[in-house]
Amino acid sequence: MNKDQVKGTLKDAAGKVQQAAGKLVDSDAQQIKGIKKQVNGKAQKAAGDVKEVATSASKKWPSP
């Protein structure tokens, strides 16, 4: 796992907590912020996944 994967996963989890807190206090703004954080986290994790695959591929097939 690389830094982007970890940070993305943490942002996604924090967004879920923020969204749930927004539902609890009936705050649409907090729910939206939580969803936005989840989307950002998932995007960052996906970018980390791509980096991980690229790193693995470059180790498997080094340049000539």
Backbone torsions as a table, in degrees:
resi	resn	phi	psi	omega
1	MET	NA	138.1	177.2
2	ASN	-105.1	177.0	-175.1
3	LYS	-60.0	-40.3	-178.6
4	ASP	-64.7	-37.1	178.3
5	GLN	-65.1	-43.5	-179.1
6	VAL	-66.8	-50.0	-179.1
7	LYS	-61.5	-40.0	178.9
8	GLY	-63.2	-42.8	178.6
9	THR	-63.5	-41.3	179.2
10	LEU	-66.5	-40.0	178.0
11	LYS	-64.1	-40.8	178.8
12	ASP	-61.2	-46.0	179.6
13	ALA	-64.5	-42.3	178.9
14	ALA	-63.6	-37.0	177.9
15	GLY	-65.0	-38.5	178.1
16	LYS	-64.6	-40.3	178.0
17	VAL	-64.9	-45.0	-179.2
18	GLN	-63.6	-40.3	178.5
19	GLN	-63.9	-43.7	179.3
20	ALA	-64.2	-39.4	177.8
21	ALA	-64.5	-38.6	177.5
22	GLY	-63.1	-38.7	177.0
23	LYS	-66.1	-40.1	-177.8
24	LEU	-62.3	-41.3	-178.3
25	VAL	-97.8	7.2	177.7
26	ASP	59.5	48.4	179.8
27	SER	-115.3	107.6	178.8
28	ASP	-62.4	-37.2	-178.6
29	ALA	-61.3	-44.0	179.7
30	GLN	-68.2	-36.7	177.6
31	GLN	-63.4	-43.1	179.7
32	ILE	-65.4	-42.7	177.6
33	LYS	-60.9	-39.6	178.7
34	GLY	-64.6	-42.4	178.7
35	ILE	-65.2	-41.6	178.7
36	LYS	-60.6	-42.6	179.8
37	LYS	-64.9	-37.8	178.2
38	GLN	-63.8	-43.8	179.7
39	VAL	-62.7	-45.1	178.3
40	ASN	-61.3	-41.7	179.5
41	GLY	-64.3	-42.5	179.3
42	LYS	-66.1	-37.9	178.0
43	ALA	-65.6	-42.4	179.8
44	GLN	-65.5	-39.4	178.1
45	LYS	-65.2	-40.3	178.7
46	ALA	-62.9	-40.8	176.9
47	ALA	-62.6	-40.3	176.6
48	GLY	-64.3	-37.4	177.5
49	ASP	-62.5	-42.2	179.2
50	VAL	-63.7	-43.8	178.3
51	LYS	-60.3	-40.9	-179.4
52	GLU	-62.7	-43.8	179.1
53	VAL	-64.8	-42.8	179.6
54	ALA	-63.3	-41.5	178.7
55	THR	-64.5	-43.6	179.1
56	SER	-63.3	-41.5	-179.1
57	ALA	-66.4	-40.1	-178.9
58	SER	-68.8	-29.8	176.4
59	LYS	-74.4	-32.3	-178.1
60	LYS	-74.7	-40.4	-178.4
61	TRP	-124.1	83.3	-179.6
62	PRO	-66.3	154.6	-179.9
63	SER	-69.0	150.8	-177.8
64	PRO	-71.0	NA	NA
